[in-house]
Amino acid sequence: MSDEVIVRDSNGTQINEGDSVTLIKDLKVKGTSETIKRGTLVKNVRLNGNPGEVECNTKQVKGLVLKTEFLKKA
């Protein structure tokens, strides 16, 4: 039995380390005045052991944690 966490996007597609994802909703970033727009492509996501979250960097914000319910695999 594997302890590997399976991370899935809003459509149920598995997301792997290094995949690219697209936002399906405008998201306000806590602690900043930034809003990341729907349709933004986020490349090279990192898995953090939580099945509902991925870590990534965008042009606007570095070290961002996104909930997978707002993502679809590109």
C-alpha positions in Angstrom: 0.0 0.0 0.0 1.3 3.4 -1.0 1.2 6.5 1.2 1.2 8.7 -1.9 -1.5 11.4 -1.8 -3.6 11.6 -5.0 -4.4 15.3 -5.9 -7.3 15.9 -8.3 -8.5 19.0 -10.1 -12.1 20.2 -10.3 -12.9 17.7 -13.0 -11.4 14.7 -11.2 -8.2 14.6 -13.3 -5.1 13.6 -11.4 -2.5 16.4 -10.9 1.2 15.4 -10.7 4.3 17.3 -9.6 5.4 19.7 -12.3 2.0 19.8 -14.2 0.5 23.0 -15.5 -3.0 24.0 -14.4 -5.5 26.7 -15.4 -7.7 28.7 -13.0 -11.4 28.3 -13.5 -12.4 31.3 -11.2 -11.0 34.8 -10.4 -9.2 34.4 -7.0 -8.3 37.1 -4.6 -5.0 36.5 -2.9 -5.1 36.9 0.9 -2.8 39.5 2.3 -2.4 41.4 -1.0 -4.5 43.5 -3.3 -3.9 41.0 -6.1 -6.5 39.1 -8.0 -5.5 36.2 -10.2 -7.8 36.1 -13.2 -9.8 33.1 -14.5 -7.9 31.4 -17.3 -4.5 32.1 -15.9 -2.0 29.3 -16.7 0.1 28.3 -13.7 3.1 26.1 -14.6 5.2 23.7 -12.6 2.9 23.1 -9.6 4.3 21.4 -6.5 2.4 18.9 -4.4 2.5 19.6 -0.6 1.0 16.4 0.8 -2.5 17.9 1.1 -5.0 16.4 -1.5 -6.9 19.7 -1.7 -4.0 22.0 -2.3 -1.0 22.7 -4.6 1.8 25.2 -4.3 2.9 27.4 -7.1 4.4 30.7 -8.2 2.7 33.2 -10.5 4.0 36.4 -12.0 2.2 38.4 -9.3 2.7 36.2 -6.3 5.4 33.8 -5.2 4.9 30.9 -2.9 1.1 30.7 -3.5 -1.1 27.8 -2.3 -4.1 27.1 -4.5 -7.1 25.0 -3.7 -7.6 22.3 -6.3 -11.4 23.0 -6.6 -10.5 26.1 -8.6 -8.1 24.4 -11.0 -8.2 22.3 -14.1 -5.3 20.5 -15.6 -3.9 22.1 -18.7 
